[in-house]
């Protein structure tokens, strides 16, 4: 009987672990990762080429690098992706010259969020 009581707890623990454990995603296995990394590369390239001084440029570059590294290594989670996207949007969202690659990044990230 005590085994029956442990069973739901174990299932609950496994379900909780599944929600918090990073999914291992590789570009070869998941086209979403390849699309996300391509969008990161485009925005990073356009940001590097943007001639004006941007006080938040290093913040955006670090966030983009973080997303790319996590995607490449399979440690990309929705909460970390969301936080990095908010950082990038906050740093670059008002720069109209970067609107297209920033929109491409957002669209490439959309499939990683539940319900999308």
N, C-alpha and C positions, 0 to 999 in steps of 0.2 A: 504494500500500500504506500509506503514512503517513497518508492520509486515513481509512483504516479504523481505524487506531489512535486517531485523534482523535474519531471518531464516538462511541464509548462514553463518552469523557471528557465530551464536550459533552452527551450525554444525562444523564449523572450530574450535571453542573453545573446543567442545567435542572431536574432532579428536586430537587436541593438548593435551588435558588432557589424552586421552587414550595412547598417546605415552610417556607421562612423569609419569603416575601413576604406581606404582609398581603393578605387578600382584600377587595376593594372590595364592601361591602354597603350598600345603602341601604334604608330602611324601605319605600319603594315597590316595591322589587324582591324583598325578602326578608322574609317575615312573621316570621321569627325575630328580626330586628332590632327590628321594631315591638313585639313581645311583650317583648323585653328592655328596651327603653326605657320601656314602660308599667310594668313591674315596678320599674324604677329610680325612676320618678316616684312610684309608690305608696309605696315605702320612704322616699324622700326626704321626702315629705309627712308620713308618720307620724313620722319621726325629728324633723322640725321641730316637730311638735305635741307631742312627748313632753316633759312638763314637768320631769322630773328632770334634774339636772346630770349629764352624762356626760363624763368626762374624755377619752374617745376620740371624742366626737361630731365634732370637726373632721377627724379622720383618716378616719372613715367617710364624711363628706360629700365630702371630697376624692376618695376612691376612687370613690364613686358618680358624681361629676362627671366623673372621668377615663373611666370606662366609657361614660358617656352621650356624651361628646365623641367618643371613638373610634368608637362605633357610628354616630353621626350623620355622621361624616366618612368612614366606610368604612375605618378603620384599626384594626379590631378583630382581634386575633389571640388564639388560644387561650392562649398563655403569659401575655399581659398581662391577659386576662380572668380567668384562674385566680388570678394574683397579687392582683388587685383584689378578687376574691371572698373570698379568704383574709383580706385586710385588713379587709373589711367584717364578715365572720363573726367575726373575732377581736375587733373593736371592739364588736359588737352582739349576738353570739350568746347572751349570758347574759340579755338583756332579753326577758322573756316577752311583754311587750306588743308587741314588734316581730317575734315569731316568724312570724306569717302573712305579712307582706310580705317578710320575709327568705327564707322558704321559697319564695315566689312568684319571687323573684329567682333563687334557685338553680335552680328548675325551668325558668325562662325561659332560663337560661344553659346548661343541659344539652345542648341540641341543637348547640351550638357545639363540643363536644368530640368528637374522633374515636371511633368505635365506639358512638355513642349514637343 
